[in-house]
Amino acid sequence: ASACRRAIELWKNSPSTVTALRAEGMEKLFSWTQTAGQYEAAYAEALRRREAAAGSSR
């Protein structure tokens, strides 16, 4: 509720800021291709660390 109130106040009192925020948000990439690649890299790193930890405990 607090965030909504702040957004409404911003909308009423500073429309140019809202326009700038909207433009900035539209420049971001939110594709699943990018997200899936980041997840795959994180998963591969987790596996690498797990295998390294298992190898050092033998």
Predicted model as a PDB file, atoms N, CA, C, CB and O in Angstrom, pLDDT in the B-factor column:
MODEL        1                                                                  
ATOM      1  N   ALA A   1       0.828  -1.185   0.000  1.00 95.00           N  
ATOM      2  CA  ALA A   1       0.000   0.000   0.000  1.00 95.00           C  
ATOM      3  C   ALA A   1       0.879   1.258   0.000  1.00 95.00           C  
ATOM      4  CB  ALA A   1      -0.946  -0.007   1.214  1.00 95.00           C  
ATOM      5  O   ALA A   1       0.582   2.247  -0.670  1.00 95.00           O  
ATOM      6  N   SER A   2       1.956   1.187   0.764  1.00 96.00           N  
ATOM      7  CA  SER A   2       2.866   2.339   0.852  1.00 96.00           C  
ATOM      8  C   SER A   2       3.499   2.641  -0.508  1.00 96.00           C  
ATOM      9  CB  SER A   2       3.968   2.077   1.901  1.00 96.00           C  
ATOM     10  O   SER A   2       3.594   3.798  -0.917  1.00 96.00           O  
ATOM     11  N   ALA A   3       3.926   1.596  -1.191  1.00 96.00           N  
ATOM     12  CA  ALA A   3       4.531   1.783  -2.518  1.00 96.00           C  
ATOM     13  C   ALA A   3       3.516   2.358  -3.498  1.00 96.00           C  
ATOM     14  CB  ALA A   3       5.086   0.449  -3.055  1.00 96.00           C  
ATOM     15  O   ALA A   3       3.867   3.195  -4.330  1.00 96.00           O  
ATOM     16  N   CYS A   4       2.277   1.926  -3.412  1.00 96.00           N  
ATOM     17  CA  CYS A   4       1.229   2.458  -4.293  1.00 96.00           C  
ATOM     18  C   CYS A   4       0.996   3.936  -4.015  1.00 96.00           C  
ATOM     19  CB  CYS A   4      -0.086   1.673  -4.112  1.00 96.00           C  
ATOM     20  O   CYS A   4       0.848   4.732  -4.943  1.00 96.00           O  
ATOM     21  N   ARG A   5       0.964   4.304  -2.726  1.00 96.00           N  
ATOM     22  CA  ARG A   5       0.782   5.722  -2.391  1.00 96.00           C  
ATOM     23  C   ARG A   5       1.934   6.562  -2.926  1.00 96.00           C  
ATOM     24  CB  ARG A   5       0.662   5.906  -0.871  1.00 96.00           C  
ATOM     25  O   ARG A   5       1.714   7.646  -3.467  1.00 96.00           O  
ATOM     26  N   ARG A   6       3.167   6.069  -2.777  1.00 94.00           N  
ATOM     27  CA  ARG A   6       4.321   6.803  -3.291  1.00 94.00           C  
ATOM     28  C   ARG A   6       4.255   6.934  -4.807  1.00 94.00           C  
ATOM     29  CB  ARG A   6       5.622   6.110  -2.879  1.00 94.00           C  
ATOM     30  O   ARG A   6       4.582   7.986  -5.356  1.00 94.00           O  
ATOM     31  N   ALA A   7       3.835   5.877  -5.480  1.00 93.00           N  
ATOM     32  CA  ALA A   7       3.723   5.916  -6.945  1.00 93.00           C  
ATOM     33  C   ALA A   7       2.669   6.933  -7.387  1.00 93.00           C  
ATOM     34  CB  ALA A   7       3.371   4.518  -7.495  1.00 93.00           C  
ATOM     35  O   ALA A   7       2.880   7.672  -8.349  1.00 93.00           O  
ATOM     36  N   ILE A   8       1.554   6.968  -6.695  1.00 95.00           N  
ATOM     37  CA  ILE A   8       0.494   7.924  -7.044  1.00 95.00           C  
ATOM     38  C   ILE A   8       0.976   9.348  -6.816  1.00 95.00           C  
ATOM     39  CB  ILE A   8      -0.785   7.653  -6.218  1.00 95.00           C  
ATOM     40  O   ILE A   8       0.726  10.227  -7.641  1.00 95.00           O  
ATOM     41  N   GLU A   9       1.660   9.585  -5.709  1.00 95.00           N  
ATOM     42  CA  GLU A   9       2.200  10.914  -5.432  1.00 95.00           C  
ATOM     43  C   GLU A   9       3.219  11.316  -6.498  1.00 95.00           C  
ATOM     44  CB  GLU A   9       2.845  10.953  -4.036  1.00 95.00           C  
ATOM     45  O   GLU A   9       3.223  12.457  -6.961  1.00 95.00           O  
ATOM     46  N   LEU A  10       4.064  10.395  -6.874  1.00 94.00           N  
ATOM     47  CA  LEU A  10       5.053  10.669  -7.921  1.00 94.00           C  
ATOM     48  C   LEU A  10       4.344  11.002  -9.230  1.00 94.00           C  
ATOM     49  CB  LEU A  10       6.004   9.457  -8.112  1.00 94.00           C  
ATOM     50  O   LEU A  10       4.723  11.940  -9.931  1.00 94.00           O  
ATOM     51  N   TRP A  11       3.317  10.227  -9.549  1.00 94.00           N  
ATOM     52  CA  TRP A  11       2.548  10.440 -10.784  1.00 94.00           C  
ATOM     53  C   TRP A  11       1.938  11.842 -10.800  1.00 94.00           C  
ATOM     54  CB  TRP A  11       1.434   9.370 -10.924  1.00 94.00           C  
ATOM     55  O   TRP A  11       1.967  12.532 -11.819  1.00 94.00           O  
ATOM     56  N   LYS A  12       1.386  12.251  -9.658  1.00 96.00           N  
ATOM     57  CA  LYS A  12       0.737  13.563  -9.584  1.00 96.00           C  
ATOM     58  C   LYS A  12       1.744  14.715  -9.547  1.00 96.00           C  
ATOM     59  CB  LYS A  12      -0.155  13.628  -8.355  1.00 96.00           C  
ATOM     60  O   LYS A  12       1.529  15.747 -10.182  1.00 96.00           O  
ATOM     61  N   ASN A  13       2.832  14.543  -8.812  1.00 96.00           N  
ATOM     62  CA  ASN A  13       3.751  15.657  -8.543  1.00 96.00           C  
ATOM     63  C   ASN A  13       4.952  15.742  -9.485  1.00 96.00           C  
ATOM     64  CB  ASN A  13       4.249  15.550  -7.147  1.00 96.00           C  
ATOM     65  O   ASN A  13       5.586  16.792  -9.590  1.00 96.00           O  
ATOM     66  N   SER A  14       5.262  14.646 -10.168  1.00 96.00           N  
ATOM     67  CA  SER A  14       6.451  14.664 -11.021  1.00 96.00           C  
ATOM     68  C   SER A  14       6.254  13.788 -12.260  1.00 96.00           C  
ATOM     69  CB  SER A  14       7.681  14.193 -10.230  1.00 96.00           C  
ATOM     70  O   SER A  14       6.903  12.749 -12.387  1.00 96.00           O  
ATOM     71  N   PRO A  15       5.382  14.186 -13.157  1.00 94.00           N  
ATOM     72  CA  PRO A  15       5.123  13.366 -14.348  1.00 94.00           C  
ATOM     73  C   PRO A  15       6.362  13.169 -15.217  1.00 94.00           C  
ATOM     74  CB  PRO A  15       4.026  13.998 -15.178  1.00 94.00           C  
ATOM     75  O   PRO A  15       6.482  12.149 -15.896  1.00 94.00           O  
ATOM     76  N   SER A  16       7.284  14.130 -15.206  1.00 96.00           N  
ATOM     77  CA  SER A  16       8.498  13.951 -16.016  1.00 96.00           C  
ATOM     78  C   SER A  16       9.368  12.824 -15.464  1.00 96.00           C  
ATOM     79  CB  SER A  16       9.307  15.260 -16.068  1.00 96.00           C  
ATOM     80  O   SER A  16      10.026  12.117 -16.226  1.00 96.00           O  
ATOM     81  N   THR A  17       9.373  12.654 -14.135  1.00 95.00           N  
ATOM     82  CA  THR A  17      10.113  11.551 -13.528  1.00 95.00           C  
ATOM     83  C   THR A  17       9.475  10.220 -13.910  1.00 95.00           C  
ATOM     84  CB  THR A  17      10.162  11.704 -11.992  1.00 95.00           C  
ATOM     85  O   THR A  17      10.175   9.254 -14.213  1.00 95.00           O  
ATOM     86  N   VAL A  18       8.154  10.174 -13.895  1.00 95.00           N  
ATOM     87  CA  VAL A  18       7.441   8.955 -14.286  1.00 95.00           C  
ATOM     88  C   VAL A  18       7.762   8.612 -15.739  1.00 95.00           C  
ATOM     89  CB  VAL A  18       5.910   9.124 -14.094  1.00 95.00           C  
ATOM     90  O   VAL A  18       7.981   7.445 -16.064  1.00 95.00           O  
ATOM     91  N   THR A  19       7.792   9.595 -16.596  1.00 95.00           N  
ATOM     92  CA  THR A  19       8.117   9.369 -18.008  1.00 95.00           C  
ATOM     93  C   THR A  19       9.534   8.825 -18.145  1.00 95.00           C  
ATOM     94  CB  THR A  19       7.965  10.674 -18.819  1.00 95.00           C  
ATOM     95  O   THR A  19       9.775   7.897 -18.917  1.00 95.00           O  
ATOM     96  N   ALA A  20      10.472   9.403 -17.395  1.00 96.00           N  
ATOM     97  CA  ALA A  20      11.858   8.936 -17.456  1.00 96.00           C  
ATOM     98  C   ALA A  20      11.984   7.511 -16.930  1.00 96.00           C  
ATOM     99  CB  ALA A  20      12.771   9.871 -16.659  1.00 96.00           C  
ATOM    100  O   ALA A  20      12.691   6.692 -17.516  1.00 96.00           O  
ATOM    101  N   LEU A  21      11.298   7.213 -15.824  1.00 94.00           N  
ATOM    102  CA  LEU A  21      11.335   5.854 -15.273  1.00 94.00           C  
ATOM    103  C   LEU A  21      10.739   4.843 -16.249  1.00 94.00           C  
ATOM    104  CB  LEU A  21      10.581   5.798 -13.937  1.00 94.00           C  
ATOM    105  O   LEU A  21      11.262   3.741 -16.412  1.00 94.00           O  
ATOM    106  N   ARG A  22       9.647   5.226 -16.891  1.00 94.00           N  
ATOM    107  CA  ARG A  22       9.009   4.339 -17.868  1.00 94.00           C  
ATOM    108  C   ARG A  22       9.952   4.058 -19.025  1.00 94.00           C  
ATOM    109  CB  ARG A  22       7.700   4.955 -18.390  1.00 94.00           C  
ATOM    110  O   ARG A  22      10.089   2.911 -19.451  1.00 94.00           O  
ATOM    111  N   ALA A  23      10.604   5.097 -19.535  1.00 95.00           N  
ATOM    112  CA  ALA A  23      11.532   4.930 -20.660  1.00 95.00           C  
ATOM    113  C   ALA A  23      12.705   4.036 -20.260  1.00 95.00           C  
ATOM    114  CB  ALA A  23      12.051   6.305 -21.146  1.00 95.00           C  
ATOM    115  O   ALA A  23      13.128   3.173 -21.029  1.00 95.00           O  
ATOM    116  N   GLU A  24      13.227   4.250 -19.045  1.00 94.00           N  
ATOM    117  CA  GLU A  24      14.345   3.427 -18.575  1.00 94.00           C  
ATOM    118  C   GLU A  24      13.927   1.961 -18.444  1.00 94.00           C  
ATOM    119  CB  GLU A  24      14.867   3.952 -17.223  1.00 94.00           C  
ATOM    120  O   GLU A  24      14.670   1.057 -18.825  1.00 94.00           O  
ATOM    121  N   GLY A  25      12.742   1.743 -17.905  1.00 91.00           N  
ATOM    122  CA  GLY A  25      12.250   0.370 -17.751  1.00 91.00           C  
ATOM    123  C   GLY A  25      12.046  -0.323 -19.081  1.00 91.00           C  
ATOM    124  O   GLY A  25      12.258  -1.531 -19.190  1.00 91.00           O  
ATOM    125  N   MET A  26      11.640   0.422 -20.087  1.00 92.00           N  
ATOM    126  CA  MET A  26      11.395  -0.172 -21.395  1.00 92.00           C  
ATOM    127  C   MET A  26      12.693  -0.532 -22.114  1.00 92.00           C  
ATOM    128  CB  MET A  26      10.580   0.778 -22.249  1.00 92.00           C  
ATOM    129  O   MET A  26      12.674  -1.311 -23.067  1.00 92.00           O  
ATOM    130  N   GLU A  27      13.822   0.026 -21.667  1.00 91.00           N  
ATOM    131  CA  GLU A  27      15.111  -0.301 -22.275  1.00 91.00           C  
ATOM    132  C   GLU A  27      15.695  -1.608 -21.735  1.00 91.00           C  
ATOM    133  CB  GLU A  27      16.093   0.833 -22.042  1.00 91.00           C  
ATOM    134  O   GLU A  27      16.625  -2.156 -22.328  1.00 91.00           O  
ATOM    135  N   LYS A  28      15.170  -2.109 -20.630  1.00 86.00           N  
ATOM    136  CA  LYS A  28      15.678  -3.333 -20.014  1.00 86.00           C  
ATOM    137  C   LYS A  28      15.212  -4.551 -20.808  1.00 86.00           C  
ATOM    138  CB  LYS A  28      15.214  -3.438 -18.540  1.00 86.00           C  
ATOM    139  O   LYS A  28      14.140  -4.547 -21.413  1.00 86.00           O  
ATOM    140  N   LEU A  29      16.032  -5.576 -20.791  1.00 80.00           N  
ATOM    141  CA  LEU A  29      15.682  -6.841 -21.447  1.00 80.00           C  
ATOM    142  C   LEU A  29      15.165  -7.824 -20.395  1.00 80.00           C  
ATOM    143  CB  LEU A  29      16.913  -7.440 -22.207  1.00 80.00           C  
ATOM    144  O   LEU A  29      15.832  -8.093 -19.396  1.00 80.00           O  
ATOM    145  N   PHE A  30      13.991  -8.341 -20.632  1.00 81.00           N  
ATOM    146  CA  PHE A  30      13.389  -9.291 -19.711  1.00 81.00           C  
ATOM    147  C   PHE A  30      13.047 -10.601 -20.424  1.00 81.00           C  
ATOM    148  CB  PHE A  30      12.134  -8.689 -19.070  1.00 81.00           C  
ATOM    149  O   PHE A  30      12.050 -11.250 -20.108  1.00 81.00           O  
ATOM    150  N   SER A  31      13.879 -10.973 -21.380  1.00 82.00           N  
ATOM    151  CA  SER A  31      13.575 -12.181 -22.152  1.00 82.00           C  
ATOM    152  C   SER A  31      13.905 -13.433 -21.345  1.00 82.00           C  
ATOM    153  CB  SER A  31      14.355 -12.185 -23.479  1.00 82.00           C  
ATOM    154  O   SER A  31      14.800 -13.426 -20.500  1.00 82.00           O  
ATOM    155  N   TRP A  32      13.170 -14.503 -21.618  1.00 86.00           N  
ATOM    156  CA  TRP A  32      13.448 -15.774 -20.963  1.00 86.00           C  
ATOM    157  C   TRP A  32      14.763 -16.352 -21.448  1.00 86.00           C  
ATOM    158  CB  TRP A  32      12.315 -16.763 -21.210  1.00 86.00           C  
ATOM    159  O   TRP A  32      15.404 -17.118 -20.728  1.00 86.00           O  
ATOM    160  N   THR A  33      15.175 -15.998 -22.658  1.00 84.00           N  
ATOM    161  CA  THR A  33      16.445 -16.500 -23.178  1.00 84.00           C  
ATOM    162  C   THR A  33      17.591 -16.039 -22.283  1.00 84.00           C  
ATOM    163  CB  THR A  33      16.669 -16.026 -24.633  1.00 84.00           C  
ATOM    164  O   THR A  33      18.447 -16.837 -21.904  1.00 84.00           O  
ATOM    165  N   GLN A  34      17.604 -14.767 -21.952  1.00 83.00           N  
ATOM    166  CA  GLN A  34      18.658 -14.237 -21.081  1.00 83.00           C  
ATOM    167  C   GLN A  34      18.542 -14.843 -19.678  1.00 83.00           C  
ATOM    168  CB  GLN A  34      18.578 -12.686 -21.009  1.00 83.00           C  
ATOM    169  O   GLN A  34      19.547 -15.253 -19.098  1.00 83.00           O  
ATOM    170  N   THR A  35      17.348 -14.901 -19.142  1.00 87.00           N  
ATOM    171  CA  THR A  35      17.135 -15.442 -17.806  1.00 87.00           C  
ATOM    172  C   THR A  35      17.535 -16.912 -17.747  1.00 87.00           C  
ATOM    173  CB  THR A  35      15.672 -15.273 -17.387  1.00 87.00           C  
ATOM    174  O   THR A  35      18.184 -17.342 -16.793  1.00 87.00           O  
ATOM    175  N   ALA A  36      17.155 -17.677 -18.752  1.00 91.00           N  
ATOM    176  CA  ALA A  36      17.495 -19.096 -18.784  1.00 91.00           C  
ATOM    177  C   ALA A  36      19.013 -19.289 -18.850  1.00 91.00           C  
ATOM    178  CB  ALA A  36      16.816 -19.783 -19.983  1.00 91.00           C  
ATOM    179  O   ALA A  36      19.551 -20.193 -18.211  1.00 91.00           O  
ATOM    180  N   GLY A  37      19.692 -18.457 -19.608  1.00 90.00           N  
ATOM    181  CA  GLY A  37      21.145 -18.543 -19.683  1.00 90.00           C  
ATOM    182  C   GLY A  37      21.803 -18.255 -18.347  1.00 90.00           C  
ATOM    183  O   GLY A  37      22.770 -18.919 -17.974  1.00 90.00           O  
ATOM    184  N   GLN A  38      21.287 -17.268 -17.622  1.00 91.00           N  
ATOM    185  CA  GLN A  38      21.828 -16.950 -16.294  1.00 91.00           C  
ATOM    186  C   GLN A  38      21.566 -18.097 -15.317  1.00 91.00           C  
ATOM    187  CB  GLN A  38      21.210 -15.638 -15.755  1.00 91.00           C  
ATOM    188  O   GLN A  38      22.436 -18.437 -14.516  1.00 91.00           O  
ATOM    189  N   TYR A  39      20.382 -18.692 -15.377  1.00 94.00           N  
ATOM    190  CA  TYR A  39      20.054 -19.820 -14.511  1.00 94.00           C  
ATOM    191  C   TYR A  39      20.968 -21.004 -14.826  1.00 94.00           C  
ATOM    192  CB  TYR A  39      18.569 -20.221 -14.675  1.00 94.00           C  
ATOM    193  O   TYR A  39      21.487 -21.658 -13.922  1.00 94.00           O  
ATOM    194  N   GLU A  40      21.154 -21.266 -16.105  1.00 95.00           N  
ATOM    195  CA  GLU A  40      22.005 -22.374 -16.518  1.00 95.00           C  
ATOM    196  C   GLU A  40      23.437 -22.174 -16.012  1.00 95.00           C  
ATOM    197  CB  GLU A  40      21.992 -22.516 -18.048  1.00 95.00           C  
ATOM    198  O   GLU A  40      24.065 -23.126 -15.549  1.00 95.00           O  
ATOM    199  N   ALA A  41      23.951 -20.959 -16.096  1.00 96.00           N  
ATOM    200  CA  ALA A  41      25.304 -20.670 -15.612  1.00 96.00           C  
ATOM    201  C   ALA A  41      25.388 -20.843 -14.096  1.00 96.00           C  
ATOM    202  CB  ALA A  41      25.722 -19.241 -16.006  1.00 96.00           C  
ATOM    203  O   ALA A  41      26.369 -21.389 -13.592  1.00 96.00           O  
ATOM    204  N   ALA A  42      24.378 -20.387 -13.373  1.00 97.00           N  
ATOM    205  CA  ALA A  42      24.368 -20.534 -11.911  1.00 97.00           C  
ATOM    206  C   ALA A  42      24.300 -22.008 -11.522  1.00 97.00           C  
ATOM    207  CB  ALA A  42      23.176 -19.765 -11.294  1.00 97.00           C  
ATOM    208  O   ALA A  42      24.982 -22.437 -10.591  1.00 97.00           O  
ATOM    209  N   TYR A  43      23.489 -22.776 -12.224  1.00 97.00           N  
ATOM    210  CA  TYR A  43      23.355 -24.205 -11.946  1.00 97.00           C  
ATOM    211  C   TYR A  43      24.670 -24.929 -12.234  1.00 97.00           C  
ATOM    212  CB  TYR A  43      22.211 -24.817 -12.784  1.00 97.00           C  
ATOM    213  O   TYR A  43      25.092 -25.779 -11.450  1.00 97.00           O  
ATOM    214  N   ALA A  44      25.316 -24.603 -13.344  1.00 97.00           N  
ATOM    215  CA  ALA A  44      26.595 -25.233 -13.683  1.00 97.00           C  
ATOM    216  C   ALA A  44      27.648 -24.909 -12.626  1.00 97.00           C  
ATOM    217  CB  ALA A  44      27.076 -24.770 -15.074  1.00 97.00           C  
ATOM    218  O   ALA A  44      28.452 -25.768 -12.264  1.00 97.00           O  
ATOM    219  N   GLU A  45      27.643 -23.676 -12.134  1.00 97.00           N  
ATOM    220  CA  GLU A  45      28.589 -23.282 -11.080  1.00 97.00           C  
ATOM    221  C   GLU A  45      28.306 -24.044  -9.790  1.00 97.00           C  
ATOM    222  CB  GLU A  45      28.515 -21.761 -10.824  1.00 97.00           C  
ATOM    223  O   GLU A  45      29.237 -24.483  -9.116  1.00 97.00           O  
ATOM    224  N   ALA A  46      27.037 -24.205  -9.442  1.00 97.00           N  
ATOM    225  CA  ALA A  46      26.671 -24.961  -8.243  1.00 97.00           C  
ATOM    226  C   ALA A  46      27.129 -26.417  -8.366  1.00 97.00           C  
ATOM    227  CB  ALA A  46      25.144 -24.896  -8.008  1.00 97.00           C  
ATOM    228  O   ALA A  46      27.645 -26.991  -7.407  1.00 97.00           O  
ATOM    229  N   LEU A  47      26.941 -27.006  -9.537  1.00 96.00           N  
ATOM    230  CA  LEU A  47      27.404 -28.380  -9.748  1.00 96.00           C  
ATOM    231  C   LEU A  47      28.923 -28.481  -9.644  1.00 96.00           C  
ATOM    232  CB  LEU A  47      26.941 -28.892 -11.113  1.00 96.00           C  
ATOM    233  O   LEU A  47      29.455 -29.420  -9.050  1.00 96.00           O  
ATOM    234  N   ARG A  48      29.613 -27.506 -10.227  1.00 96.00           N  
ATOM    235  CA  ARG A  48      31.070 -27.505 -10.179  1.00 96.00           C  
ATOM    236  C   ARG A  48      31.550 -27.439  -8.732  1.00 96.00           C  
ATOM    237  CB  ARG A  48      31.639 -26.325 -10.990  1.00 96.00           C  
ATOM    238  O   ARG A  48      32.461 -28.171  -8.344  1.00 96.00           O  
ATOM    239  N   ARG A  49      30.942 -26.568  -7.940  1.00 96.00           N  
ATOM    240  CA  ARG A  49      31.335 -26.435  -6.532  1.00 96.00           C  
ATOM    241  C   ARG A  49      31.009 -27.694  -5.742  1.00 96.00           C  
ATOM    242  CB  ARG A  49      30.640 -25.231  -5.897  1.00 96.00           C  
ATOM    243  O   ARG A  49      31.776 -28.106  -4.872  1.00 96.00           O  
ATOM    244  N   ARG A  50      29.872 -28.301  -6.047  1.00 95.00           N  
ATOM    245  CA  ARG A  50      29.485 -29.533  -5.338  1.00 95.00           C  
ATOM    246  C   ARG A  50      30.466 -30.648  -5.646  1.00 95.00           C  
ATOM    247  CB  ARG A  50      28.054 -29.967  -5.725  1.00 95.00           C  
ATOM    248  O   ARG A  50      30.884 -31.384  -4.752  1.00 95.00           O  
ATOM    249  N   GLU A  51      30.836 -30.771  -6.922  1.00 94.00           N  
ATOM    250  CA  GLU A  51      31.788 -31.811  -7.305  1.00 94.00           C  
ATOM    251  C   GLU A  51      33.166 -31.541  -6.704  1.00 94.00           C  
ATOM    252  CB  GLU A  51      31.887 -31.907  -8.832  1.00 94.00           C  
ATOM    253  O   GLU A  51      33.863 -32.475  -6.308  1.00 94.00           O  
ATOM    254  N   ALA A  52      33.558 -30.282  -6.636  1.00 93.00           N  
ATOM    255  CA  ALA A  52      34.846 -29.926  -6.029  1.00 93.00           C  
ATOM    256  C   ALA A  52      34.831 -30.248  -4.535  1.00 93.00           C  
ATOM    257  CB  ALA A  52      35.161 -28.423  -6.254  1.00 93.00           C  
ATOM    258  O   ALA A  52      35.818 -30.754  -4.002  1.00 93.00           O  
ATOM    259  N   ALA A  53      33.719 -29.958  -3.857  1.00 93.00           N  
ATOM    260  CA  ALA A  53      33.609 -30.245  -2.428  1.00 93.00           C  
ATOM    261  C   ALA A  53      33.606 -31.757  -2.174  1.00 93.00           C  
ATOM    262  CB  ALA A  53      32.332 -29.604  -1.849  1.00 93.00           C  
ATOM    263  O   ALA A  53      34.205 -32.234  -1.211  1.00 93.00           O  
ATOM    264  N   ALA A  54      32.933 -32.490  -3.039  1.00 91.00           N  
ATOM    265  CA  ALA A  54      32.887 -33.952  -2.875  1.00 91.00           C  
ATOM    266  C   ALA A  54      34.272 -34.545  -3.111  1.00 91.00           C  
ATOM    267  CB  ALA A  54      31.855 -34.588  -3.850  1.00 91.00           C  
ATOM    268  O   ALA A  54      34.660 -35.503  -2.442  1.00 91.00           O  
ATOM    269  N   GLY A  55      35.011 -33.985  -4.051  1.00 86.00           N  
ATOM    270  CA  GLY A  55      36.351 -34.468  -4.338  1.00 86.00           C  
ATOM    271  C   GLY A  55      37.321 -34.180  -3.210  1.00 86.00           C  
ATOM    272  O   GLY A  55      38.244 -34.963  -2.986  1.00 86.00           O  
ATOM    273  N   SER A  56      37.142 -33.084  -2.493  1.00 80.00           N  
ATOM    274  CA  SER A  56      38.063 -32.748  -1.417  1.00 80.00           C  
ATOM    275  C   SER A  56      37.746 -33.495  -0.134  1.00 80.00           C  
ATOM    276  CB  SER A  56      38.039 -31.267  -1.161  1.00 80.00           C  
ATOM    277  O   SER A  56      38.583 -33.542   0.767  1.00 80.00           O  
ATOM    278  N   SER A  57      36.551 -34.083  -0.027  1.00 71.00           N  
ATOM    279  CA  SER A  57      36.193 -34.808   1.188  1.00 71.00           C  
ATOM    280  C   SER A  57      36.496 -36.302   1.077  1.00 71.00           C  
ATOM    281  CB  SER A  57      34.721 -34.604   1.499  1.00 71.00           C  
ATOM    282  O   SER A  57      36.237 -37.064   2.009  1.00 71.00           O  
ATOM    283  N   ARG A  58      37.037 -36.711  -0.049  1.00 65.00           N  
ATOM    284  CA  ARG A  58      37.342 -38.142  -0.228  1.00 65.00           C  
ATOM    285  C   ARG A  58      38.631 -38.512   0.406  1.00 65.00           C  
ATOM    286  CB  ARG A  58      37.384 -38.508  -1.680  1.00 65.00           C  
ATOM    287  O   ARG A  58      39.035 -39.673   0.350  1.00 65.00           O  
TER     288      ARG A  58                                                      
ENDMDL                                                                          
END                                                                             
